[in-house]
Amino acid sequence: MNNVFILKTDSDSADFKKKLNKFLSKHCKDTDSNAAIFELNETAKRKAIEIIKN
């Protein structure tokens, strides 16, 4: 992967995740690329936030 993004949202809606997956699937199909979504546990979330802050 050339780019890594961390997306933070306060939405707990399963619909949000479904729509994000749908968008990425279409984009990847249209651009012949790949994407992966990883959900972080609490420890990983804290570590990611600390990295972003610095």
mmJSON file of the N, C-alpha and C atoms, coordinates in Angstrom:
{"data_MODEL":{"atom_site":{
"group_PDB":["ATOM","ATOM","ATOM","ATOM","ATOM","ATOM","ATOM","ATOM","ATOM","ATOM","ATOM","ATOM","ATOM","ATOM","ATOM","ATOM","ATOM","ATOM","ATOM","ATOM","ATOM","ATOM","ATOM","ATOM","ATOM","ATOM","ATOM","ATOM","ATOM","ATOM","ATOM","ATOM","ATOM","ATOM","ATOM","ATOM","ATOM","ATOM","ATOM","ATOM","ATOM","ATOM","ATOM","ATOM","ATOM","ATOM","ATOM","ATOM","ATOM","ATOM","ATOM","ATOM","ATOM","ATOM","ATOM","ATOM","ATOM","ATOM","ATOM","ATOM","ATOM","ATOM","ATOM","ATOM","ATOM","ATOM","ATOM","ATOM","ATOM","ATOM","ATOM","ATOM","ATOM","ATOM","ATOM","ATOM","ATOM","ATOM","ATOM","ATOM","ATOM","ATOM","ATOM","ATOM","ATOM","ATOM","ATOM","ATOM","ATOM","ATOM","ATOM","ATOM","ATOM","ATOM","ATOM","ATOM","ATOM","ATOM","ATOM","ATOM","ATOM","ATOM","ATOM","ATOM","ATOM","ATOM","ATOM","ATOM","ATOM","ATOM","ATOM","ATOM","ATOM","ATOM","ATOM","ATOM","ATOM","ATOM","ATOM","ATOM","ATOM","ATOM","ATOM","ATOM","ATOM","ATOM","ATOM","ATOM","ATOM","ATOM","ATOM","ATOM","ATOM","ATOM","ATOM","ATOM","ATOM","ATOM","ATOM","ATOM","ATOM","ATOM","ATOM","ATOM","ATOM","ATOM","ATOM","ATOM","ATOM","ATOM","ATOM","ATOM","ATOM","ATOM","ATOM","ATOM","ATOM","ATOM","ATOM","ATOM","ATOM","ATOM"],
"id":[1,2,3,4,5,6,7,8,9,10,11,12,13,14,15,16,17,18,19,20,21,22,23,24,25,26,27,28,29,30,31,32,33,34,35,36,37,38,39,40,41,42,43,44,45,46,47,48,49,50,51,52,53,54,55,56,57,58,59,60,61,62,63,64,65,66,67,68,69,70,71,72,73,74,75,76,77,78,79,80,81,82,83,84,85,86,87,88,89,90,91,92,93,94,95,96,97,98,99,100,101,102,103,104,105,106,107,108,109,110,111,112,113,114,115,116,117,118,119,120,121,122,123,124,125,126,127,128,129,130,131,132,133,134,135,136,137,138,139,140,141,142,143,144,145,146,147,148,149,150,151,152,153,154,155,156,157,158,159,160,161,162],
"type_symbol":["N","C","C","N","C","C","N","C","C","N","C","C","N","C","C","N","C","C","N","C","C","N","C","C","N","C","C","N","C","C","N","C","C","N","C","C","N","C","C","N","C","C","N","C","C","N","C","C","N","C","C","N","C","C","N","C","C","N","C","C","N","C","C","N","C","C","N","C","C","N","C","C","N","C","C","N","C","C","N","C","C","N","C","C","N","C","C","N","C","C","N","C","C","N","C","C","N","C","C","N","C","C","N","C","C","N","C","C","N","C","C","N","C","C","N","C","C","N","C","C","N","C","C","N","C","C","N","C","C","N","C","C","N","C","C","N","C","C","N","C","C","N","C","C","N","C","C","N","C","C","N","C","C","N","C","C","N","C","C","N","C","C"],
"label_atom_id":["N","CA","C","N","CA","C","N","CA","C","N","CA","C","N","CA","C","N","CA","C","N","CA","C","N","CA","C","N","CA","C","N","CA","C","N","CA","C","N","CA","C","N","CA","C","N","CA","C","N","CA","C","N","CA","C","N","CA","C","N","CA","C","N","CA","C","N","CA","C","N","CA","C","N","CA","C","N","CA","C","N","CA","C","N","CA","C","N","CA","C","N","CA","C","N","CA","C","N","CA","C","N","CA","C","N","CA","C","N","CA","C","N","CA","C","N","CA","C","N","CA","C","N","CA","C","N","CA","C","N","CA","C","N","CA","C","N","CA","C","N","CA","C","N","CA","C","N","CA","C","N","CA","C","N","CA","C","N","CA","C","N","CA","C","N","CA","C","N","CA","C","N","CA","C","N","CA","C","N","CA","C","N","CA","C","N","CA","C"],
"label_alt_id":[null,null,null,null,null,null,null,null,null,null,null,null,null,null,null,null,null,null,null,null,null,null,null,null,null,null,null,null,null,null,null,null,null,null,null,null,null,null,null,null,null,null,null,null,null,null,null,null,null,null,null,null,null,null,null,null,null,null,null,null,null,null,null,null,null,null,null,null,null,null,null,null,null,null,null,null,null,null,null,null,null,null,null,null,null,null,null,null,null,null,null,null,null,null,null,null,null,null,null,null,null,null,null,null,null,null,null,null,null,null,null,null,null,null,null,null,null,null,null,null,null,null,null,null,null,null,null,null,null,null,null,null,null,null,null,null,null,null,null,null,null,null,null,null,null,null,null,null,null,null,null,null,null,null,null,null,null,null,null,null,null,null],
"label_comp_id":["MET","MET","MET","ASN","ASN","ASN","ASN","ASN","ASN","VAL","VAL","VAL","PHE","PHE","PHE","ILE","ILE","ILE","LEU","LEU","LEU","LYS","LYS","LYS","THR","THR","THR","ASP","ASP","ASP","SER","SER","SER","ASP","ASP","ASP","SER","SER","SER","ALA","ALA","ALA","ASP","ASP","ASP","PHE","PHE","PHE","LYS","LYS","LYS","LYS","LYS","LYS","LYS","LYS","LYS","LEU","LEU","LEU","ASN","ASN","ASN","LYS","LYS","LYS","PHE","PHE","PHE","LEU","LEU","LEU","SER","SER","SER","LYS","LYS","LYS","HIS","HIS","HIS","CYS","CYS","CYS","LYS","LYS","LYS","ASP","ASP","ASP","THR","THR","THR","ASP","ASP","ASP","SER","SER","SER","ASN","ASN","ASN","ALA","ALA","ALA","ALA","ALA","ALA","ILE","ILE","ILE","PHE","PHE","PHE","GLU","GLU","GLU","LEU","LEU","LEU","ASN","ASN","ASN","GLU","GLU","GLU","THR","THR","THR","ALA","ALA","ALA","LYS","LYS","LYS","ARG","ARG","ARG","LYS","LYS","LYS","ALA","ALA","ALA","ILE","ILE","ILE","GLU","GLU","GLU","ILE","ILE","ILE","ILE","ILE","ILE","LYS","LYS","LYS","ASN","ASN","ASN"],
"label_asym_id":["A","A","A","A","A","A","A","A","A","A","A","A","A","A","A","A","A","A","A","A","A","A","A","A","A","A","A","A","A","A","A","A","A","A","A","A","A","A","A","A","A","A","A","A","A","A","A","A","A","A","A","A","A","A","A","A","A","A","A","A","A","A","A","A","A","A","A","A","A","A","A","A","A","A","A","A","A","A","A","A","A","A","A","A","A","A","A","A","A","A","A","A","A","A","A","A","A","A","A","A","A","A","A","A","A","A","A","A","A","A","A","A","A","A","A","A","A","A","A","A","A","A","A","A","A","A","A","A","A","A","A","A","A","A","A","A","A","A","A","A","A","A","A","A","A","A","A","A","A","A","A","A","A","A","A","A","A","A","A","A","A","A"],
"label_entity_id":["1","1","1","1","1","1","1","1","1","1","1","1","1","1","1","1","1","1","1","1","1","1","1","1","1","1","1","1","1","1","1","1","1","1","1","1","1","1","1","1","1","1","1","1","1","1","1","1","1","1","1","1","1","1","1","1","1","1","1","1","1","1","1","1","1","1","1","1","1","1","1","1","1","1","1","1","1","1","1","1","1","1","1","1","1","1","1","1","1","1","1","1","1","1","1","1","1","1","1","1","1","1","1","1","1","1","1","1","1","1","1","1","1","1","1","1","1","1","1","1","1","1","1","1","1","1","1","1","1","1","1","1","1","1","1","1","1","1","1","1","1","1","1","1","1","1","1","1","1","1","1","1","1","1","1","1","1","1","1","1","1","1"],
"label_seq_id":[1,1,1,2,2,2,3,3,3,4,4,4,5,5,5,6,6,6,7,7,7,8,8,8,9,9,9,10,10,10,11,11,11,12,12,12,13,13,13,14,14,14,15,15,15,16,16,16,17,17,17,18,18,18,19,19,19,20,20,20,21,21,21,22,22,22,23,23,23,24,24,24,25,25,25,26,26,26,27,27,27,28,28,28,29,29,29,30,30,30,31,31,31,32,32,32,33,33,33,34,34,34,35,35,35,36,36,36,37,37,37,38,38,38,39,39,39,40,40,40,41,41,41,42,42,42,43,43,43,44,44,44,45,45,45,46,46,46,47,47,47,48,48,48,49,49,49,50,50,50,51,51,51,52,52,52,53,53,53,54,54,54],
"pdbx_PDB_ins_code":[null,null,null,null,null,null,null,null,null,null,null,null,null,null,null,null,null,null,null,null,null,null,null,null,null,null,null,null,null,null,null,null,null,null,null,null,null,null,null,null,null,null,null,null,null,null,null,null,null,null,null,null,null,null,null,null,null,null,null,null,null,null,null,null,null,null,null,null,null,null,null,null,null,null,null,null,null,null,null,null,null,null,null,null,null,null,null,null,null,null,null,null,null,null,null,null,null,null,null,null,null,null,null,null,null,null,null,null,null,null,null,null,null,null,null,null,null,null,null,null,null,null,null,null,null,null,null,null,null,null,null,null,null,null,null,null,null,null,null,null,null,null,null,null,null,null,null,null,null,null,null,null,null,null,null,null,null,null,null,null,null,null],
"Cartn_x":[0.849,0.0,0.894,0.554,1.308,0.841,-0.427,-0.998,-1.724,-1.592,-2.324,-3.06,-4.356,-5.181,-5.831,-5.987,-6.746,-7.961,-9.115,-10.369,-11.013,-11.297,-11.933,-13.321,-14.32,-15.681,-16.378,-17.359,-18.133,-19.416,-19.553,-20.722,-20.553,-21.554,-21.526,-22.452,-22.835,-23.783,-23.118,-23.715,-23.238,-23.426,-24.402,-24.658,-23.464,-22.805,-21.632,-20.552,-20.275,-19.255,-19.655,-20.922,-21.416,-21.224,-21.557,-21.417,-19.952,-19.099,-17.667,-17.12,-17.504,-17.074,-17.553,-18.793,-19.355,-18.579,-18.302,-17.534,-16.155,-15.457,-14.1,-14.103,-15.082,-15.178,-15.33,-16.225,-16.433,-15.179,-14.574,-13.366,-12.254,-12.064,-11.003,-11.275,-12.529,-12.899,-12.632,-13.023,-12.864,-11.407,-10.564,-9.164,-8.186,-8.708,-7.886,-6.878,-7.402,-6.558,-7.164,-6.496,-6.955,-7.008,-7.869,-7.971,-8.357,-8.008,-8.376,-8.816,-9.802,-10.284,-9.974,-9.332,-9.011,-9.656,-10.376,-10.94,-9.958,-9.669,-8.675,-9.32,-8.619,-9.076,-8.659,-9.03,-8.778,-7.291,-6.452,-5.014,-4.466,-4.833,-4.363,-4.888,-6.13,-6.693,-5.853,-5.524,-4.713,-3.347,-2.727,-1.412,-1.501,-2.527,-2.694,-2.896,-3.708,-3.954,-2.668,-1.852,-0.585,0.349,0.389,1.222,0.747,-0.554,-1.113,-0.823,-0.893,-0.664,0.768,1.712,3.133,3.593],
"Cartn_y":[-1.178,0.0,1.241,2.171,3.41,4.444,4.428,5.42,4.723,5.287,4.782,5.959,5.775,6.825,6.298,7.164,6.842,7.756,7.153,7.896,7.761,8.884,8.876,9.483,8.788,9.3,9.023,9.831,9.579,8.815,8.393,7.62,6.167,5.638,4.219,3.44,4.08,3.497,2.444,1.265,0.229,0.694,1.57,2.1,2.909,3.646,4.423,3.499,2.425,1.469,0.818,0.471,-0.16,0.78,2.058,3.025,3.284,3.324,3.495,2.305,1.109,-0.093,-0.068,0.349,0.406,1.401,2.579,3.591,3.068,2.477,1.988,0.852,-0.013,-1.109,-0.581,0.408,0.988,1.713,2.5,3.241,2.278,1.221,0.261,-0.449,-0.779,-1.426,-0.471,0.783,1.773,2.119,2.019,2.437,1.27,0.046,-1.163,-1.081,-0.792,-0.668,-1.493,-1.505,-2.261,-1.359,-1.706,-0.99,-1.991,-1.67,-2.512,-1.615,-2.061,-1.327,-2.163,-1.544,-2.201,-1.421,-2.106,-1.47,-1.688,-0.621,-0.682,-0.95,-1.724,-1.902,-0.67,-0.614,0.587,0.922,-0.084,0.157,0.738,0.153,0.643,2.045,2.321,3.672,4.7,4.395,5.336,5.558,4.486,4.604,5.435,5.213,5.968,7.451,7.759,9.151,9.817,9.117,9.668,9.944,9.051,9.256,10.492,10.638,11.759,13.085,13.09,14.32,14.815,13.916,14.308,14.691],
"Cartn_z":[0.0,0.0,0.0,-0.858,-0.939,0.066,0.413,1.318,2.45,3.629,4.789,5.398,5.641,6.214,7.485,8.448,9.647,9.64,9.714,9.698,11.066,11.689,13.006,12.862,13.383,13.329,14.654,14.97,16.185,15.866,14.623,14.218,14.639,15.325,15.668,14.74,13.668,12.726,11.846,11.779,10.864,9.427,9.198,7.866,7.358,8.246,7.865,7.313,8.034,7.596,6.282,6.138,4.916,3.717,3.903,2.813,2.477,3.478,3.244,2.457,2.844,2.12,0.674,0.468,-0.888,-1.744,-1.178,-1.911,-2.276,-1.305,-1.577,-2.595,-2.516,-3.484,-4.906,-5.074,-6.399,-6.87,-5.991,-6.363,-6.787,-6.022,-6.341,-7.661,-7.904,-9.162,-10.332,-10.163,-11.23,-11.505,-10.494,-10.638,-10.606,-10.61,-10.556,-9.403,-8.225,-7.034,-5.896,-4.767,-3.607,-2.386,-1.458,-0.192,0.89,2.109,3.242,4.39,5.118,6.285,7.516,8.484,9.739,10.878,11.717,12.904,14.052,14.763,15.828,17.174,17.998,19.377,20.175,21.436,22.245,22.363,22.552,22.664,21.368,20.25,18.957,18.68,19.085,18.905,19.651,20.907,21.697,21.053,20.579,19.94,18.664,17.868,16.629,16.921,17.909,18.277,18.754,19.511,19.978,18.804,17.815,16.639,15.876,15.731,14.993,15.694,17.005,17.775,17.64,17.459,17.415,16.063],
"occupancy":[1.0,1.0,1.0,1.0,1.0,1.0,1.0,1.0,1.0,1.0,1.0,1.0,1.0,1.0,1.0,1.0,1.0,1.0,1.0,1.0,1.0,1.0,1.0,1.0,1.0,1.0,1.0,1.0,1.0,1.0,1.0,1.0,1.0,1.0,1.0,1.0,1.0,1.0,1.0,1.0,1.0,1.0,1.0,1.0,1.0,1.0,1.0,1.0,1.0,1.0,1.0,1.0,1.0,1.0,1.0,1.0,1.0,1.0,1.0,1.0,1.0,1.0,1.0,1.0,1.0,1.0,1.0,1.0,1.0,1.0,1.0,1.0,1.0,1.0,1.0,1.0,1.0,1.0,1.0,1.0,1.0,1.0,1.0,1.0,1.0,1.0,1.0,1.0,1.0,1.0,1.0,1.0,1.0,1.0,1.0,1.0,1.0,1.0,1.0,1.0,1.0,1.0,1.0,1.0,1.0,1.0,1.0,1.0,1.0,1.0,1.0,1.0,1.0,1.0,1.0,1.0,1.0,1.0,1.0,1.0,1.0,1.0,1.0,1.0,1.0,1.0,1.0,1.0,1.0,1.0,1.0,1.0,1.0,1.0,1.0,1.0,1.0,1.0,1.0,1.0,1.0,1.0,1.0,1.0,1.0,1.0,1.0,1.0,1.0,1.0,1.0,1.0,1.0,1.0,1.0,1.0,1.0,1.0,1.0,1.0,1.0,1.0],
"B_iso_or_equiv":[0.0,0.0,0.0,0.0,0.0,0.0,0.0,0.0,0.0,0.0,0.0,0.0,0.0,0.0,0.0,0.0,0.0,0.0,0.0,0.0,0.0,0.0,0.0,0.0,0.0,0.0,0.0,0.0,0.0,0.0,0.0,0.0,0.0,0.0,0.0,0.0,0.0,0.0,0.0,0.0,0.0,0.0,0.0,0.0,0.0,0.0,0.0,0.0,0.0,0.0,0.0,0.0,0.0,0.0,0.0,0.0,0.0,0.0,0.0,0.0,0.0,0.0,0.0,0.0,0.0,0.0,0.0,0.0,0.0,0.0,0.0,0.0,0.0,0.0,0.0,0.0,0.0,0.0,0.0,0.0,0.0,0.0,0.0,0.0,0.0,0.0,0.0,0.0,0.0,0.0,0.0,0.0,0.0,0.0,0.0,0.0,0.0,0.0,0.0,0.0,0.0,0.0,0.0,0.0,0.0,0.0,0.0,0.0,0.0,0.0,0.0,0.0,0.0,0.0,0.0,0.0,0.0,0.0,0.0,0.0,0.0,0.0,0.0,0.0,0.0,0.0,0.0,0.0,0.0,0.0,0.0,0.0,0.0,0.0,0.0,0.0,0.0,0.0,0.0,0.0,0.0,0.0,0.0,0.0,0.0,0.0,0.0,0.0,0.0,0.0,0.0,0.0,0.0,0.0,0.0,0.0,0.0,0.0,0.0,0.0,0.0,0.0],
"pdbx_formal_charge":[null,null,null,null,null,null,null,null,null,null,null,null,null,null,null,null,null,null,null,null,null,null,null,null,null,null,null,null,null,null,null,null,null,null,null,null,null,null,null,null,null,null,null,null,null,null,null,null,null,null,null,null,null,null,null,null,null,null,null,null,null,null,null,null,null,null,null,null,null,null,null,null,null,null,null,null,null,null,null,null,null,null,null,null,null,null,null,null,null,null,null,null,null,null,null,null,null,null,null,null,null,null,null,null,null,null,null,null,null,null,null,null,null,null,null,null,null,null,null,null,null,null,null,null,null,null,null,null,null,null,null,null,null,null,null,null,null,null,null,null,null,null,null,null,null,null,null,null,null,null,null,null,null,null,null,null,null,null,null,null,null,null],
"auth_seq_id":[1,1,1,2,2,2,3,3,3,4,4,4,5,5,5,6,6,6,7,7,7,8,8,8,9,9,9,10,10,10,11,11,11,12,12,12,13,13,13,14,14,14,15,15,15,16,16,16,17,17,17,18,18,18,19,19,19,20,20,20,21,21,21,22,22,22,23,23,23,24,24,24,25,25,25,26,26,26,27,27,27,28,28,28,29,29,29,30,30,30,31,31,31,32,32,32,33,33,33,34,34,34,35,35,35,36,36,36,37,37,37,38,38,38,39,39,39,40,40,40,41,41,41,42,42,42,43,43,43,44,44,44,45,45,45,46,46,46,47,47,47,48,48,48,49,49,49,50,50,50,51,51,51,52,52,52,53,53,53,54,54,54],
"auth_comp_id":["MET","MET","MET","ASN","ASN","ASN","ASN","ASN","ASN","VAL","VAL","VAL","PHE","PHE","PHE","ILE","ILE","ILE","LEU","LEU","LEU","LYS","LYS","LYS","THR","THR","THR","ASP","ASP","ASP","SER","SER","SER","ASP","ASP","ASP","SER","SER","SER","ALA","ALA","ALA","ASP","ASP","ASP","PHE","PHE","PHE","LYS","LYS","LYS","LYS","LYS","LYS","LYS","LYS","LYS","LEU","LEU","LEU","ASN","ASN","ASN","LYS","LYS","LYS","PHE","PHE","PHE","LEU","LEU","LEU","SER","SER","SER","LYS","LYS","LYS","HIS","HIS","HIS","CYS","CYS","CYS","LYS","LYS","LYS","ASP","ASP","ASP","THR","THR","THR","ASP","ASP","ASP","SER","SER","SER","ASN","ASN","ASN","ALA","ALA","ALA","ALA","ALA","ALA","ILE","ILE","ILE","PHE","PHE","PHE","GLU","GLU","GLU","LEU","LEU","LEU","ASN","ASN","ASN","GLU","GLU","GLU","THR","THR","THR","ALA","ALA","ALA","LYS","LYS","LYS","ARG","ARG","ARG","LYS","LYS","LYS","ALA","ALA","ALA","ILE","ILE","ILE","GLU","GLU","GLU","ILE","ILE","ILE","ILE","ILE","ILE","LYS","LYS","LYS","ASN","ASN","ASN"],
"auth_asym_id":["A","A","A","A","A","A","A","A","A","A","A","A","A","A","A","A","A","A","A","A","A","A","A","A","A","A","A","A","A","A","A","A","A","A","A","A","A","A","A","A","A","A","A","A","A","A","A","A","A","A","A","A","A","A","A","A","A","A","A","A","A","A","A","A","A","A","A","A","A","A","A","A","A","A","A","A","A","A","A","A","A","A","A","A","A","A","A","A","A","A","A","A","A","A","A","A","A","A","A","A","A","A","A","A","A","A","A","A","A","A","A","A","A","A","A","A","A","A","A","A","A","A","A","A","A","A","A","A","A","A","A","A","A","A","A","A","A","A","A","A","A","A","A","A","A","A","A","A","A","A","A","A","A","A","A","A","A","A","A","A","A","A"],
"auth_atom_id":["N","CA","C","N","CA","C","N","CA","C","N","CA","C","N","CA","C","N","CA","C","N","CA","C","N","CA","C","N","CA","C","N","CA","C","N","CA","C","N","CA","C","N","CA","C","N","CA","C","N","CA","C","N","CA","C","N","CA","C","N","CA","C","N","CA","C","N","CA","C","N","CA","C","N","CA","C","N","CA","C","N","CA","C","N","CA","C","N","CA","C","N","CA","C","N","CA","C","N","CA","C","N","CA","C","N","CA","C","N","CA","C","N","CA","C","N","CA","C","N","CA","C","N","CA","C","N","CA","C","N","CA","C","N","CA","C","N","CA","C","N","CA","C","N","CA","C","N","CA","C","N","CA","C","N","CA","C","N","CA","C","N","CA","C","N","CA","C","N","CA","C","N","CA","C","N","CA","C","N","CA","C","N","CA","C","N","CA","C"],
"pdbx_PDB_model_num":[1,1,1,1,1,1,1,1,1,1,1,1,1,1,1,1,1,1,1,1,1,1,1,1,1,1,1,1,1,1,1,1,1,1,1,1,1,1,1,1,1,1,1,1,1,1,1,1,1,1,1,1,1,1,1,1,1,1,1,1,1,1,1,1,1,1,1,1,1,1,1,1,1,1,1,1,1,1,1,1,1,1,1,1,1,1,1,1,1,1,1,1,1,1,1,1,1,1,1,1,1,1,1,1,1,1,1,1,1,1,1,1,1,1,1,1,1,1,1,1,1,1,1,1,1,1,1,1,1,1,1,1,1,1,1,1,1,1,1,1,1,1,1,1,1,1,1,1,1,1,1,1,1,1,1,1,1,1,1,1,1,1]
}}}
